[in-house]
Amino acid sequence: MKDERTPRKRKESEVDLYEVDEESLEWVPADFPRAQMKVLYMDQRGGGQVLLVHYEPYCLMPAHSHASADEYVYLVEGAIKPGARDEDVPLWRRGHFAFFPAGAEHGPFSTEEEPCTIISFFNGPLR
């Protein structure tokens, strides 16, 4: 019997389907301190991916861009500031959505005492 916590692919018609139980995945360190991520999906054909990213309190993600991929972000829980800690900008909270086209610089992003979890979808390789 297949373990329900193991990622699996199914073929139905002409479309490959992929499903995974997020609880079965390990958190791995992100490229900056105080953040972890789970790779929910990695498209081996074109490099797209879906990430679940958790920012601990007082995390700072530096400004950055993705040359070859658009990024779509949905805030699942918590709050994050779209700017440096000392900038006077409103927090993004649960339910906020943002789109960043390929090559567009975005960030920095910072959390305060409240952690934050987002889902990020990239439609191409991260270079």
NUSELO-698579 format. One record per residue: residue number from 0; y, z, x of N, C-alpha, C, O in turn. Coordinates in steps of 0.001 Angstrom, whole numbers, plus 500000, padded with zeros to 6 digits. Each point is the difference from the previous one (the first is absolute). Layout:
residues N
{nr = NUM; n.v = Y; n.w = Z; n.u = X; ca.v = Y; ca.w = Z; ca.u = X; c.v = Y; c.w = Z; c.u = X; o.v = Y; o.w = Z; o.u = X}
...
//
This chain:
residues 127
{nr = 0; n.v = 498814; n.w = 500000; n.u = 500844; ca.v = 501186; ca.w = 500000; ca.u = 499156; c.v = 501244; c.w = 500000; c.u = 500885; o.v = 500058; o.w = 500744; o.u = 500979}
{nr = 1; n.v = 500919; n.w = 498445; n.u = 498696; ca.v = 501214; ca.w = 499871; ca.u = 500800; c.v = 500915; c.w = 501187; c.u = 499773; o.v = 500247; o.w = 500398; o.u = 498861}
{nr = 2; n.v = 500252; n.w = 500163; n.u = 502225; ca.v = 500954; ca.w = 501102; ca.u = 499931; c.v = 501306; c.w = 499478; c.u = 499408; o.v = 500552; o.w = 499025; o.u = 500509}
{nr = 3; n.v = 499952; n.w = 501597; n.u = 498434; ca.v = 501228; ca.w = 499556; ca.u = 499335; c.v = 501231; c.w = 500159; c.u = 500884; o.v = 501052; o.w = 499439; o.u = 499692}
{nr = 4; n.v = 498837; n.w = 501310; n.u = 501397; ca.v = 501132; ca.w = 500229; ca.u = 500882; c.v = 500053; c.w = 498985; c.u = 501135; o.v = 500885; o.w = 500084; o.u = 500851}
{nr = 5; n.v = 498202; n.w = 498972; n.u = 499183; ca.v = 499955; ca.w = 498989; ca.u = 501045; c.v = 500706; c.w = 498736; c.u = 499539; o.v = 499729; o.w = 499508; o.u = 498905}
{nr = 6; n.v = 501191; n.w = 499947; n.u = 501928; ca.v = 500638; ca.w = 498734; ca.u = 499606; c.v = 498946; c.w = 498925; c.u = 499766; o.v = 499004; o.w = 499939; o.u = 500720}
{nr = 7; n.v = 501206; n.w = 499237; n.u = 498303; ca.v = 499038; ca.w = 498924; ca.u = 499739; c.v = 500715; c.w = 498765; c.u = 499501; o.v = 501075; o.w = 500072; o.u = 499403}
{nr = 8; n.v = 498307; n.w = 498804; n.u = 500855; ca.v = 500501; ca.w = 498722; ca.u = 499507; c.v = 499015; c.w = 499490; c.u = 498969; o.v = 498787; o.w = 500161; o.u = 500141}
{nr = 9; n.v = 501748; n.w = 499227; n.u = 498831; ca.v = 499167; ca.w = 499357; ca.u = 498986; c.v = 500482; c.w = 498572; c.u = 499860; o.v = 501185; o.w = 499709; o.u = 500165}
{nr = 10; n.v = 497899; n.w = 499419; n.u = 499534; ca.v = 500381; ca.w = 498611; ca.u = 499737; c.v = 499740; c.w = 499735; c.u = 498523; o.v = 498872; o.w = 500114; o.u = 499522}
{nr = 11; n.v = 502176; n.w = 499535; n.u = 499779; ca.v = 499897; ca.w = 499625; ca.u = 498595; c.v = 500724; c.w = 498668; c.u = 499861; o.v = 501173; o.w = 499880; o.u = 500354}
{nr = 12; n.v = 498137; n.w = 499147; n.u = 499140; ca.v = 500547; ca.w = 498645; ca.u = 499897; c.v = 500364; c.w = 499519; c.u = 501396; o.v = 499193; o.w = 500088; o.u = 500925}
{nr = 13; n.v = 502035; n.w = 499399; n.u = 499224; ca.v = 500448; ca.w = 499488; ca.u = 501290; c.v = 500949; c.w = 500966; c.u = 500708; o.v = 500598; o.w = 499641; o.u = 501014}
{nr = 14; n.v = 499549; n.w = 501580; n.u = 498466; ca.v = 500962; ca.w = 500950; ca.u = 500543; c.v = 499267; c.w = 501172; c.u = 500636; o.v = 499131; o.w = 500604; o.u = 499371}
{nr = 15; n.v = 501213; n.w = 499725; n.u = 501874; ca.v = 499474; ca.w = 501200; ca.u = 500628; c.v = 500787; c.w = 501194; c.u = 499484; o.v = 501231; o.w = 499998; o.u = 500025}
{nr = 16; n.v = 498065; n.w = 501011; n.u = 499513; ca.v = 500640; ca.w = 501237; ca.u = 499559; c.v = 499703; c.w = 501083; c.u = 501016; o.v = 498946; o.w = 499990; o.u = 500635}
{nr = 17; n.v = 501969; n.w = 500937; n.u = 499520; ca.v = 499842; ca.w = 501105; ca.u = 500945; c.v = 500403; c.w = 501260; c.u = 499272; o.v = 500993; o.w = 500015; o.u = 499273}
{nr = 18; n.v = 498246; n.w = 501033; n.u = 500919; ca.v = 500367; ca.w = 501282; ca.u = 499404; c.v = 499607; c.w = 501111; c.u = 500951; o.v = 499036; o.w = 499881; o.u = 500756}
{nr = 19; n.v = 501730; n.w = 501205; n.u = 499196; ca.v = 499732; ca.w = 501151; ca.u = 500860; c.v = 500534; c.w = 501247; c.u = 499307; o.v = 501015; o.w = 499948; o.u = 499304}
{nr = 20; n.v = 498307; n.w = 501153; n.u = 500888; ca.v = 500475; ca.w = 501295; ca.u = 499526; c.v = 500866; c.w = 500584; c.u = 501110; o.v = 499496; o.w = 500309; o.u = 501079}
{nr = 21; n.v = 501774; n.w = 499841; n.u = 498672; ca.v = 500947; ca.w = 500480; ca.u = 501018; c.v = 499547; c.w = 501321; c.u = 500617; o.v = 500235; o.w = 500242; o.u = 501183}
{nr = 22; n.v = 499121; n.w = 500605; n.u = 498032; ca.v = 499529; ca.w = 501298; ca.u = 500512; c.v = 498982; c.w = 499833; c.u = 501131; o.v = 499828; o.w = 500912; o.u = 500808}
{nr = 23; n.v = 499502; n.w = 497946; n.u = 499260; ca.v = 498983; ca.w = 499781; ca.u = 501029; c.v = 500604; c.w = 499574; c.u = 501337; o.v = 499290; o.w = 499940; o.u = 501004}
{nr = 24; n.v = 501988; n.w = 499767; n.u = 499022; ca.v = 500662; ca.w = 499523; ca.u = 501216; c.v = 500635; c.w = 501157; c.u = 500769; o.v = 500453; o.w = 500981; o.u = 499411}
{nr = 25; n.v = 499572; n.w = 498887; n.u = 501899; ca.v = 500611; ca.w = 501012; ca.u = 500863; c.v = 501484; c.w = 499702; c.u = 500199; o.v = 500403; o.w = 498840; o.u = 500081}
{nr = 26; n.v = 500404; n.w = 502219; n.u = 499997; ca.v = 501391; ca.w = 499849; ca.u = 500392; c.v = 500033; c.w = 499722; c.u = 501500; o.v = 499294; o.w = 500654; o.u = 500767}
{nr = 27; n.v = 501517; n.w = 498386; n.u = 499653; ca.v = 500191; ca.w = 499705; ca.u = 501417; c.v = 501500; c.w = 500107; c.u = 500296; o.v = 500826; o.w = 499758; o.u = 499121}
{nr = 28; n.v = 499523; n.w = 500605; n.u = 502120; ca.v = 501425; ca.w = 500135; ca.u = 500325; c.v = 500737; c.w = 498673; c.u = 499836; o.v = 499477; o.w = 498937; o.u = 500335}
{nr = 29; n.v = 501739; n.w = 501145; n.u = 499147; ca.v = 500878; ca.w = 498824; ca.u = 499929; c.v = 500624; c.w = 499796; c.u = 501378; o.v = 499715; o.w = 500755; o.u = 500930}
{nr = 30; n.v = 501127; n.w = 498236; n.u = 499202; ca.v = 500630; ca.w = 499681; ca.u = 501286; c.v = 501197; c.w = 500883; c.u = 500326; o.v = 500700; o.w = 499751; o.u = 500981}
{nr = 31; n.v = 499545; n.w = 501269; n.u = 498218; ca.v = 501119; ca.w = 500918; ca.u = 500232; c.v = 499544; c.w = 501394; c.u = 499583; o.v = 499101; o.w = 500128; o.u = 499169}
{nr = 32; n.v = 501504; n.w = 500922; n.u = 501396; ca.v = 499533; ca.w = 501370; ca.u = 499744; c.v = 500134; c.w = 500434; c.u = 498541; o.v = 500861; o.w = 499515; o.u = 499265}
{nr = 33; n.v = 498275; n.w = 501400; n.u = 500339; ca.v = 500028; ca.w = 500679; ca.u = 498702; c.v = 499658; c.w = 499076; c.u = 498831; o.v = 500452; o.w = 500216; o.u = 498876}
{nr = 34; n.v = 498749; n.w = 498755; n.u = 501399; ca.v = 499564; ca.w = 499088; ca.u = 498937; c.v = 498569; c.w = 499549; c.u = 500266; o.v = 499594; o.w = 499807; o.u = 501146}
{nr = 35; n.v = 499650; n.w = 500030; n.u = 497769; ca.v = 498627; ca.w = 499523; ca.u = 500072; c.v = 499831; c.w = 498888; c.u = 498982; o.v = 500777; o.w = 499876; o.u = 499054}
{nr = 36; n.v = 498180; n.w = 499309; n.u = 501163; ca.v = 499761; ca.w = 498915; ca.u = 499053; c.v = 498509; c.w = 499773; c.u = 499797; o.v = 499165; o.w = 500384; o.u = 500819}
{nr = 37; n.v = 500541; n.w = 498984; n.u = 498068; ca.v = 498658; ca.w = 499512; ca.u = 499695; c.v = 500126; c.w = 498510; c.u = 499741; o.v = 500872; o.w = 499572; o.u = 499243}
{nr = 38; n.v = 498265; n.w = 499636; n.u = 501378; ca.v = 499995; ca.w = 498566; ca.u = 499753; c.v = 499120; c.w = 499762; c.u = 498779; o.v = 498774; o.w = 500072; o.u = 500083}
{nr = 39; n.v = 501863; n.w = 499644; n.u = 498782; ca.v = 499261; ca.w = 499766; ca.u = 498763; c.v = 499356; c.w = 498621; c.u = 499992; o.v = 498922; o.w = 499807; o.u = 499439}
{nr = 40; n.v = 501755; n.w = 499238; n.u = 501190; ca.v = 499471; ca.w = 498637; ca.u = 500033; c.v = 500596; c.w = 499252; c.u = 501179; o.v = 501189; o.w = 500131; o.u = 500290}
{nr = 41; n.v = 497974; n.w = 499077; n.u = 500395; ca.v = 500450; ca.w = 499130; ca.u = 501091; c.v = 499415; c.w = 498629; c.u = 499731; o.v = 498781; o.w = 499831; o.u = 499976}
{nr = 42; n.v = 502091; n.w = 499183; n.u = 499819; ca.v = 499564; ca.w = 498632; ca.u = 499744; c.v = 499705; c.w = 499323; c.u = 501330; o.v = 500921; o.w = 499680; o.u = 500752}
{nr = 43; n.v = 497822; n.w = 500104; n.u = 499539; ca.v = 499597; ca.w = 499385; ca.u = 501259; c.v = 500382; c.w = 498516; c.u = 500076; o.v = 500018; o.w = 499414; o.u = 501082}
{nr = 44; n.v = 500285; n.w = 499986; n.u = 497768; ca.v = 500348; ca.w = 498582; ca.u = 499990; c.v = 501430; c.w = 499747; c.u = 500425; o.v = 500268; o.w = 499032; o.u = 500712}
{nr = 45; n.v = 500662; n.w = 501820; n.u = 498866; ca.v = 501401; ca.w = 499729; ca.u = 500289; c.v = 500795; c.w = 501165; c.u = 500528; o.v = 501201; o.w = 499873; o.u = 500237}
{nr = 46; n.v = 498149; n.w = 501273; n.u = 499955; ca.v = 500676; ca.w = 501139; ca.u = 500592; c.v = 500742; c.w = 500908; c.u = 499054; o.v = 500557; o.w = 501008; o.u = 500435}
{nr = 47; n.v = 499473; n.w = 498670; n.u = 498270; ca.v = 500643; ca.w = 500893; ca.u = 499047; c.v = 499266; c.w = 501324; c.u = 499927; o.v = 498813; o.w = 500076; o.u = 500318}
{nr = 48; n.v = 501892; n.w = 500975; n.u = 499262; ca.v = 499353; ca.w = 501301; ca.u = 499877; c.v = 500707; c.w = 500878; c.u = 498988; o.v = 501160; o.w = 499784; o.u = 499651}
{nr = 49; n.v = 498101; n.w = 501212; n.u = 499890; ca.v = 500539; ca.w = 501003; ca.u = 499092; c.v = 499765; c.w = 501355; c.u = 500647; o.v = 498874; o.w = 500346; o.u = 500357}
{nr = 50; n.v = 502206; n.w = 500416; n.u = 499789; ca.v = 499928; ca.w = 501299; ca.u = 500663; c.v = 500465; c.w = 501105; c.u = 499065; o.v = 500945; o.w = 499821; o.u = 499233}
{nr = 51; n.v = 498387; n.w = 501319; n.u = 500836; ca.v = 500464; ca.w = 501235; ca.u = 499378; c.v = 500579; c.w = 500812; c.u = 501149; o.v = 499282; o.w = 500328; o.u = 500945}
{nr = 52; n.v = 502006; n.w = 500003; n.u = 498989; ca.v = 500666; ca.w = 500687; ca.u = 501102; c.v = 500551; c.w = 501330; c.u = 499502; o.v = 500687; o.w = 500065; o.u = 498980}
{nr = 53; n.v = 498994; n.w = 500999; n.u = 501766; ca.v = 500482; ca.w = 501335; ca.u = 499657; c.v = 500967; c.w = 500473; c.u = 501080; o.v = 499660; o.w = 500030; o.u = 501182}
{nr = 54; n.v = 501543; n.w = 500337; n.u = 498400; ca.v = 501023; ca.w = 500527; ca.u = 500892; c.v = 500066; c.w = 501512; c.u = 499803; o.v = 500216; o.w = 500470; o.u = 498883}
{nr = 55; n.v = 499601; n.w = 500285; n.u = 502178; ca.v = 500111; ca.w = 501451; ca.u = 499942; c.v = 501483; c.w = 500378; c.u = 499879; o.v = 500872; o.w = 499156; o.u = 500205}
{nr = 56; n.v = 499413; n.w = 502112; n.u = 499463; ca.v = 501401; ca.w = 500434; ca.u = 500012; c.v = 500634; c.w = 499771; c.u = 501371; o.v = 499356; o.w = 500162; o.u = 501036}
{nr = 57; n.v = 501901; n.w = 499463; n.u = 498944; ca.v = 500813; ca.w = 499776; ca.u = 501201; c.v = 499470; c.w = 498874; c.u = 500882; o.v = 500054; o.w = 500074; o.u = 501228}
{nr = 58; n.v = 499439; n.w = 498893; n.u = 498129; ca.v = 499531; ca.w = 498795; ca.u = 500694; c.v = 501172; c.w = 499022; c.u = 500102; o.v = 500838; o.w = 499920; o.u = 499102}
{nr = 59; n.v = 499204; n.w = 499349; n.u = 501988; ca.v = 501006; ca.w = 498956; ca.u = 500160; c.v = 499311; c.w = 498714; c.u = 500431; o.v = 499420; o.w = 499929; o.u = 501083}
{nr = 60; n.v = 500648; n.w = 499055; n.u = 498063; ca.v = 499480; ca.w = 498677; ca.u = 500341; c.v = 501178; c.w = 499177; c.u = 500498; o.v = 500986; o.w = 499830; o.u = 499284}
{nr = 61; n.v = 498919; n.w = 499659; n.u = 501940; ca.v = 501128; ca.w = 499228; ca.u = 500539; c.v = 500215; c.w = 498685; c.u = 499253; o.v = 499108; o.w = 499501; o.u = 499315}
{nr = 62; n.v = 502093; n.w = 499955; n.u = 500833; ca.v = 500286; ca.w = 498672; ca.u = 499456; c.v = 499069; c.w = 498997; c.u = 500664; o.v = 499676; o.w = 500122; o.u = 501182}
{nr = 63; n.v = 499897; n.w = 498885; n.u = 498045; ca.v = 499038; ca.w = 499019; ca.u = 500516; c.v = 500007; c.w = 498771; c.u = 499099; o.v = 500665; o.w = 499981; o.u = 498964}
{nr = 64; n.v = 498592; n.w = 498998; n.u = 501440; ca.v = 499814; ca.w = 498812; ca.u = 499168; c.v = 498591; c.w = 499476; c.u = 500234; o.v = 499318; o.w = 500405; o.u = 500941}
{nr = 65; n.v = 500261; n.w = 498693; n.u = 498190; ca.v = 498690; ca.w = 499362; ca.u = 500102; c.v = 500258; c.w = 498494; c.u = 500008; o.v = 500327; o.w = 499414; o.u = 498968}
{nr = 66; n.v = 499527; n.w = 499972; n.u = 502191; ca.v = 500375; ca.w = 498595; ca.u = 500169; c.v = 499208; c.w = 499051; c.u = 499115; o.v = 500539; o.w = 498993; o.u = 499541}
{nr = 67; n.v = 498192; n.w = 501311; n.u = 500211; ca.v = 499127; ca.w = 499041; ca.u = 499312; c.v = 499533; c.w = 500446; c.u = 498624; o.v = 499128; o.w = 499359; o.u = 499413}
{nr = 68; n.v = 501431; n.w = 501728; n.u = 500056; ca.v = 499503; ca.w = 500498; ca.u = 498711; c.v = 501119; c.w = 500590; c.u = 499159; o.v = 500845; o.w = 500744; o.u = 500497}
{nr = 69; n.v = 499146; n.w = 498913; n.u = 498221; ca.v = 500820; ca.w = 500720; ca.u = 499031; c.v = 499332; c.w = 501361; c.u = 499796; o.v = 498787; o.w = 500135; o.u = 500154}
{nr = 70; n.v = 502024; n.w = 500873; n.u = 499495; ca.v = 499446; ca.w = 501317; ca.u = 499681; c.v = 500450; c.w = 500418; c.u = 498612; o.v = 501180; o.w = 499913; o.u = 499661}
{nr = 71; n.v = 497868; n.w = 500540; n.u = 499545; ca.v = 500249; ca.w = 500533; ca.u = 498660; c.v = 499611; c.w = 501472; c.u = 500054; o.v = 498894; o.w = 500328; o.u = 500429}
{nr = 72; n.v = 501995; n.w = 500563; n.u = 499142; ca.v = 499766; ca.w = 501438; ca.u = 500109; c.v = 500133; c.w = 500647; c.u = 498635; o.v = 500948; o.w = 499732; o.u = 499261}
{nr = 73; n.v = 498088; n.w = 501129; n.u = 500409; ca.v = 500060; ca.w = 500786; ca.u = 498768; c.v = 499833; c.w = 501468; c.u = 500357; o.v = 499037; o.w = 500371; o.u = 500671}
{nr = 74; n.v = 501889; n.w = 500463; n.u = 498887; ca.v = 499965; ca.w = 501430; ca.u = 500288; c.v = 499085; c.w = 500702; c.u = 498994; o.v = 500291; o.w = 500037; o.u = 498805}
{nr = 75; n.v = 498614; n.w = 500510; n.u = 501686; ca.v = 498983; ca.w = 500619; ca.u = 499153; c.v = 500354; c.w = 501442; c.u = 499666; o.v = 499853; o.w = 500430; o.u = 498856}
{nr = 76; n.v = 500616; n.w = 500323; n.u = 502144; ca.v = 500384; ca.w = 501393; ca.u = 499753; c.v = 500995; c.w = 500461; c.u = 501050; o.v = 500074; o.w = 499443; o.u = 501095}
{nr = 77; n.v = 500679; n.w = 501569; n.u = 498561; ca.v = 500954; ca.w = 500569; ca.u = 500932; c.v = 501332; c.w = 499286; c.u = 499989; o.v = 500386; o.w = 499375; o.u = 499012}
{nr = 78; n.v = 500320; n.w = 500732; n.u = 502126; ca.v = 501330; ca.w = 499397; ca.u = 500119; c.v = 500223; c.w = 499586; c.u = 501449; o.v = 499500; o.w = 500633; o.u = 500930}
{nr = 79; n.v = 501263; n.w = 498289; n.u = 499240; ca.v = 500346; ca.w = 499526; ca.u = 501340; c.v = 501433; c.w = 499488; c.u = 499964; o.v = 500457; o.w = 499464; o.u = 498990}
{nr = 80; n.v = 500240; n.w = 500708; n.u = 502119; ca.v = 501390; ca.w = 499537; ca.u = 500103; c.v = 500014; c.w = 498663; c.u = 500729; o.v = 499469; o.w = 499896; o.u = 501106}
{nr = 81; n.v = 501133; n.w = 499074; n.u = 498292; ca.v = 500098; ca.w = 498700; ca.u = 500665; c.v = 501176; c.w = 499980; c.u = 500970; o.v = 500986; o.w = 499295; o.u = 499784}
{nr = 82; n.v = 498900; n.w = 501472; n.u = 501268; ca.v = 501063; ca.w = 500099; ca.u = 500996; c.v = 499764; c.w = 501219; c.u = 500870; o.v = 499057; o.w = 500757; o.u = 499771}
{nr = 83; n.v = 501788; n.w = 499436; n.u = 501219; ca.v = 499885; ca.w = 501160; ca.u = 500879; c.v = 500291; c.w = 501275; c.u = 499211; o.v = 500627; o.w = 499966; o.u = 498941}
{nr = 84; n.v = 498914; n.w = 501135; n.u = 501590; ca.v = 500152; ca.w = 501287; ca.u = 499307; c.v = 501454; c.w = 500332; c.u = 499684; o.v = 500280; o.w = 500630; o.u = 498980}
{nr = 85; n.v = 500655; n.w = 498953; n.u = 501885; ca.v = 501405; ca.w = 500354; ca.u = 499798; c.v = 500756; c.w = 499000; c.u = 499111; o.v = 501182; o.w = 500199; o.u = 499722}
{nr = 86; n.v = 498149; n.w = 498731; n.u = 499833; ca.v = 500657; ca.w = 499034; ca.u = 499109; c.v = 500033; c.w = 500533; c.u = 498571; o.v = 499060; o.w = 500652; o.u = 499545}
{nr = 87; n.v = 502026; n.w = 499063; n.u = 499763; ca.v = 500148; ca.w = 500441; ca.u = 498617; c.v = 499536; c.w = 498881; c.u = 499059; o.v = 500813; o.w = 499259; o.u = 499447}
{nr = 88; n.v = 497876; n.w = 500636; n.u = 500386; ca.v = 499406; ca.w = 499003; ca.u = 499100; c.v = 499026; c.w = 500713; c.u = 499076; o.v = 499412; o.w = 501010; o.u = 500386}
{nr = 89; n.v = 500406; n.w = 498478; n.u = 498394; ca.v = 499077; ca.w = 500652; ca.u = 499070; c.v = 498544; c.w = 499879; c.u = 500464; o.v = 499604; o.w = 499008; o.u = 500610}
{nr = 90; n.v = 499627; n.w = 502016; n.u = 499087; ca.v = 498568; ca.w = 499982; ca.u = 500303; c.v = 499284; c.w = 499015; c.u = 499095; o.v = 500393; o.w = 499793; o.u = 498852}
{nr = 91; n.v = 498549; n.w = 499601; n.u = 501678; ca.v = 499076; ca.w = 499250; ca.u = 499166; c.v = 498926; c.w = 500977; c.u = 499566; o.v = 499489; o.w = 500771; o.u = 500812}
{nr = 92; n.v = 500168; n.w = 499199; n.u = 497913; ca.v = 498996; ca.w = 500916; ca.u = 499456; c.v = 498841; c.w = 499230; c.u = 499388; o.v = 500015; o.w = 498770; o.u = 499939}
{nr = 93; n.v = 498998; n.w = 501958; n.u = 499616; ca.v = 498803; ca.w = 499434; ca.u = 499370; c.v = 500384; c.w = 498883; c.u = 499029; o.v = 500887; o.w = 500162; o.u = 499162}
{nr = 94; n.v = 498426; n.w = 498707; n.u = 500971; ca.v = 500256; ca.w = 498866; ca.u = 499124; c.v = 500957; c.w = 498975; c.u = 500584; o.v = 500153; o.w = 498917; o.u = 499435}
{nr = 95; n.v = 500501; n.w = 501395; n.u = 501690; ca.v = 500939; ca.w = 499055; ca.u = 500612; c.v = 499220; c.w = 498850; c.u = 500632; o.v = 498937; o.w = 500207; o.u = 500585}
{nr = 96; n.v = 501599; n.w = 498586; n.u = 499294; ca.v = 499402; ca.w = 498806; ca.u = 500592; c.v = 501038; c.w = 499332; c.u = 500887; o.v = 501183; o.w = 499969; o.u = 499662}
{nr = 97; n.v = 498373; n.w = 499495; n.u = 501478; ca.v = 500902; ca.w = 499264; ca.u = 500889; c.v = 499270; c.w = 498793; c.u = 500570; o.v = 498784; o.w = 500022; o.u = 500189}
{nr = 98; n.v = 501973; n.w = 498936; n.u = 500078; ca.v = 499471; ca.w = 498777; ca.u = 500617; c.v = 500824; c.w = 499700; c.u = 501244; o.v = 501230; o.w = 500020; o.u = 499956}
{nr = 99; n.v = 498087; n.w = 499703; n.u = 501157; ca.v = 500653; ca.w = 499645; ca.u = 501254; c.v = 499440; c.w = 498660; c.u = 500462; o.v = 498821; o.w = 499923; o.u = 500349}
{nr = 100; n.v = 501989; n.w = 499015; n.u = 499663; ca.v = 499490; ca.w = 498697; ca.u = 500427; c.v = 499672; c.w = 499987; c.u = 501493; o.v = 500557; o.w = 500780; o.u = 500772}
{nr = 101; n.v = 498552; n.w = 498347; n.u = 499618; ca.v = 499610; ca.w = 499862; ca.u = 501410; c.v = 501246; c.w = 499838; c.u = 500865; o.v = 500903; o.w = 499226; o.u = 499680}
{nr = 102; n.v = 499124; n.w = 501517; n.u = 501416; ca.v = 501103; ca.w = 499922; ca.u = 500936; c.v = 501179; c.w = 500892; c.u = 499699; o.v = 500856; o.w = 500189; o.u = 500864}
{nr = 103; n.v = 499223; n.w = 500376; n.u = 497922; ca.v = 501141; ca.w = 500846; ca.u = 499633; c.v = 499813; c.w = 501409; c.u = 500558; o.v = 498978; o.w = 500643; o.u = 499761}
{nr = 104; n.v = 502018; n.w = 499827; n.u = 500984; ca.v = 499916; ca.w = 501371; ca.u = 500502; c.v = 500174; c.w = 500974; c.u = 498842; o.v = 500856; o.w = 499800; o.u = 499139}
{nr = 105; n.v = 498340; n.w = 501242; n.u = 500842; ca.v = 500116; ca.w = 501047; ca.u = 498995; c.v = 499718; c.w = 501343; c.u = 500655; o.v = 499299; o.w = 500088; o.u = 501008}
{nr = 106; n.v = 501265; n.w = 500956; n.u = 498392; ca.v = 499916; ca.w = 501323; ca.u = 500584; c.v = 501275; c.w = 500295; c.u = 500762; o.v = 500912; o.w = 499173; o.u = 500035}
{nr = 107; n.v = 499158; n.w = 501988; n.u = 500569; ca.v = 498926; ca.w = 500985; ca.u = 500061; c.v = 499742; c.w = 500628; c.u = 498620; o.v = 500809; o.w = 499882; o.u = 499080}
{nr = 108; n.v = 498043; n.w = 500783; n.u = 500814; ca.v = 499635; ca.w = 500759; ca.u = 498812; c.v = 499682; c.w = 501411; c.u = 500451; o.v = 499404; o.w = 500197; o.u = 501060}
{nr = 109; n.v = 500990; n.w = 500790; n.u = 498141; ca.v = 499753; ca.w = 501382; ca.u = 500397; c.v = 499626; c.w = 500852; c.u = 498791; o.v = 500438; o.w = 499754; o.u = 498877}
{nr = 110; n.v = 498740; n.w = 501252; n.u = 501393; ca.v = 499674; ca.w = 500983; ca.u = 498974; c.v = 500677; c.w = 501307; c.u = 500375; o.v = 500328; o.w = 500243; o.u = 501162}
{nr = 111; n.v = 499871; n.w = 500584; n.u = 497836; ca.v = 500541; ca.w = 501330; ca.u = 500240; c.v = 498867; c.w = 500990; c.u = 499806; o.v = 498923; o.w = 499802; o.u = 500563}
{nr = 112; n.v = 501276; n.w = 501259; n.u = 498660; ca.v = 498926; ca.w = 500984; ca.u = 499837; c.v = 498863; c.w = 499513; c.u = 499097; o.v = 498905; o.w = 500563; o.u = 500021}
{nr = 113; n.v = 501352; n.w = 498407; n.u = 499200; ca.v = 498979; ca.w = 499448; ca.u = 499103; c.v = 499285; c.w = 498818; c.u = 500665; o.v = 500659; o.w = 499069; o.u = 500462}
{nr = 114; n.v = 498003; n.w = 500954; n.u = 499594; ca.v = 499281; ca.w = 498853; ca.u = 500559; c.v = 500083; c.w = 498796; c.u = 499062; o.v = 500539; o.w = 500097; o.u = 498897}
{nr = 115; n.v = 498926; n.w = 498782; n.u = 501548; ca.v = 500082; ca.w = 498760; ca.u = 499233; c.v = 498754; c.w = 499168; c.u = 500260; o.v = 499485; o.w = 499979; o.u = 501118}
{nr = 116; n.v = 500029; n.w = 499334; n.u = 497845; ca.v = 498889; ca.w = 499064; ca.u = 500154; c.v = 500391; c.w = 498678; c.u = 499355; o.v = 500501; o.w = 499962; o.u = 498876}
{nr = 117; n.v = 499256; n.w = 498946; n.u = 501864; ca.v = 500322; ca.w = 498666; ca.u = 499500; c.v = 498775; c.w = 499099; c.u = 500115; o.v = 499063; o.w = 500284; o.u = 500746}
{nr = 118; n.v = 500972; n.w = 498628; n.u = 498497; ca.v = 499064; ca.w = 498904; ca.u = 500204; c.v = 500834; c.w = 498826; c.u = 500510; o.v = 500982; o.w = 499610; o.u = 499369}
{nr = 119; n.v = 498624; n.w = 499832; n.u = 501773; ca.v = 500662; ca.w = 498837; ca.u = 500569; c.v = 499059; c.w = 498819; c.u = 499992; o.v = 498861; o.w = 500096; o.u = 500457}
{nr = 120; n.v = 501617; n.w = 498790; n.u = 499022; ca.v = 499225; ca.w = 498761; ca.u = 499986; c.v = 500717; c.w = 499006; c.u = 500900; o.v = 501202; o.w = 499778; o.u = 499860}
{nr = 121; n.v = 498049; n.w = 499622; n.u = 501069; ca.v = 500512; ca.w = 498970; ca.u = 500894; c.v = 499250; c.w = 498709; c.u = 499723; o.v = 498771; o.w = 499994; o.u = 499940}
{nr = 122; n.v = 501966; n.w = 498904; n.u = 499890; ca.v = 499342; ca.w = 498733; ca.u = 499649; c.v = 499688; c.w = 499129; c.u = 501211; o.v = 499686; o.w = 498819; o.u = 499849}
{nr = 123; n.v = 500396; n.w = 501744; n.u = 501332; ca.v = 499676; ca.w = 499266; ca.u = 501222; c.v = 499771; c.w = 500968; c.u = 501133; o.v = 500053; o.w = 501213; o.u = 499798}
{nr = 124; n.v = 499693; n.w = 498279; n.u = 501388; ca.v = 499700; ca.w = 500870; ca.u = 501146; c.v = 501237; c.w = 500780; c.u = 500451; o.v = 501129; o.w = 499518; o.u = 499901}
{nr = 125; n.v = 498631; n.w = 501686; n.u = 500592; ca.v = 501084; ca.w = 500822; ca.u = 500558; c.v = 500110; c.w = 499707; c.u = 501483; o.v = 499113; o.w = 500357; o.u = 500775}
{nr = 126; n.v = 501954; n.w = 499004; n.u = 499618; ca.v = 500216; ca.w = 499665; ca.u = 501422; c.v = 501278; c.w = 500590; c.u = 500466; o.v = 500367; o.w = 499837; o.u = 501164}
//
